[in-house]
Amino acid sequence: MKSQQAPLVVYFSSISENTHKFIQKTRVESLRLPLLTKDEPPVVDRPFVLCIPSYGRPNGAGSVPPQAVKFLNVEQNRAHLVGVIGAGNTNFGDLYCVAADKVAAKCQVPVLYRFELMGTAEDVHKVNEGLEEFWIQNSLY
Ligand SMILES: Cc1cc2nc3c(=O)[nH]c(=O)nc-3n(C[C@H](O)[C@H](O)[C@H](O)COP(=O)(O)O)c2cc1C
């Protein structure tokens, strides 16, 4: 049965809220992960894309926000993950959006897009269009 729901993006955003501001500008349906790692993560029952900023140490270690790790450690959530969007800052050079690369490699899903900080109008447009196309191509509606 086809669902009429829009593409779903689950995202983490710290108190600087760059990622939150980006997601608010898109027309996707979204679910924000809890700010505090001690809080219980949501359990998702349909396909979603995970959007996460990188928060690495200088050697790139520990760049995936622990709140996202806790969320993905729930098997049902991992089973519904279809792709990753990376948020970051190109000042980090080779480590730009490295958290998205790590999650994608580990969970065997594609990195669909990368954007800096709170994203540009072009980023918003590309994510809106790209996710709708991805949902159609993969029969996720
Ligand atoms: C301590 C720290 C480490 C960071 N590490 C990376 C990094 O390895 N790669 C990257 O692309 N951006 C890195 N960033 C930039 C953040 O990912 C970027 O500012 C992002 O927009 C933060 O999103 P948020 O405000 O939604 O939490 C880092 C930022 C901080 C403060």
The ligand as an SDF file (V2000), in Angstrom:
LIG
                    3D

 31 33  0  0  0  0  0  0  0  0999 V2000
   34.2330   20.7530   18.1620 C   0  0  0  0  0  0  0  0  0  0  0  0
   33.7330   20.7700   16.7470 C   0  0  0  0  0  0  0  0  0  0  0  0
   34.1830   19.7940   15.8630 C   0  0  0  0  0  0  0  0  0  0  0  0
   33.7560   19.7820   14.5250 C   0  0  0  0  0  0  0  0  0  0  0  0
   34.2120   18.8220   13.6680 N   0  0  0  0  0  0  0  0  0  0  0  0
   33.8500   18.8460   12.3580 C   0  0  0  0  0  0  0  0  0  0  0  0
   34.3600   17.8930   11.4450 C   0  0  0  0  0  0  0  0  0  0  0  0
   35.1530   16.9950   11.7700 O   0  0  0  0  0  0  0  0  0  0  0  0
   33.9430   17.9720   10.1450 N   0  0  0  0  0  0  0  0  0  0  0  0
   33.0630   18.9280    9.7080 C   0  0  0  0  0  0  0  0  0  0  0  0
   32.7280   18.9390    8.5290 O   0  0  0  0  0  0  0  0  0  0  0  0
   32.5610   19.8510   10.5740 N   0  0  0  0  0  0  0  0  0  0  0  0
   32.9320   19.8340   11.8670 C   0  0  0  0  0  0  0  0  0  0  0  0
   32.4130   20.7640   12.7440 N   0  0  0  0  0  0  0  0  0  0  0  0
   31.4520   21.7750   12.2430 C   0  0  0  0  0  0  0  0  0  0  0  0
   29.9950   21.3800   12.5590 C   0  0  0  0  0  0  0  0  0  0  0  0
   29.6720   20.1270   12.0100 O   0  0  0  0  0  0  0  0  0  0  0  0
   29.0770   22.4590   11.9780 C   0  0  0  0  0  0  0  0  0  0  0  0
   29.2970   23.6650   12.6740 O   0  0  0  0  0  0  0  0  0  0  0  0
   27.6110   22.0740   12.0160 C   0  0  0  0  0  0  0  0  0  0  0  0
   26.8900   23.0370   11.2690 O   0  0  0  0  0  0  0  0  0  0  0  0
   27.0550   22.0060   13.4260 C   0  0  0  0  0  0  0  0  0  0  0  0
   25.6830   21.6740   13.3620 O   0  0  0  0  0  0  0  0  0  0  0  0
   24.6610   22.0140   14.5400 P   0  0  0  0  0  0  0  0  0  0  0  0
   24.7490   23.5080   14.8180 O   0  0  0  0  0  0  0  0  0  0  0  0
   23.3190   21.6340   14.0000 O   0  0  0  0  0  0  0  0  0  0  0  0
   25.0410   21.2010   15.7170 O   0  0  0  0  0  0  0  0  0  0  0  0
   32.8280   20.8000   14.0660 C   0  0  0  0  0  0  0  0  0  0  0  0
   32.3780   21.7660   14.9680 C   0  0  0  0  0  0  0  0  0  0  0  0
   32.8090   21.7630   16.2860 C   0  0  0  0  0  0  0  0  0  0  0  0
   32.2900   22.8370   17.2180 C   0  0  0  0  0  0  0  0  0  0  0  0
  1  2  1  0
  2  3  1  0
  2 30  2  0
  3  4  2  0
  4  5  1  0
  4 28  1  0
  5  6  2  0
  6  7  1  0
  6 13  1  0
  7  8  2  0
  7  9  1  0
  9 10  1  0
 10 11  2  0
 10 12  1  0
 12 13  2  0
 13 14  1  0
 14 15  1  0
 14 28  1  0
 15 16  1  0
 16 17  1  0
 16 18  1  0
 18 19  1  0
 18 20  1  0
 20 21  1  0
 20 22  1  0
 22 23  1  0
 23 24  1  0
 24 25  2  0
 24 26  1  0
 24 27  1  0
 28 29  2  0
 29 30  1  0
 30 31  1  0
M  END
$$$$
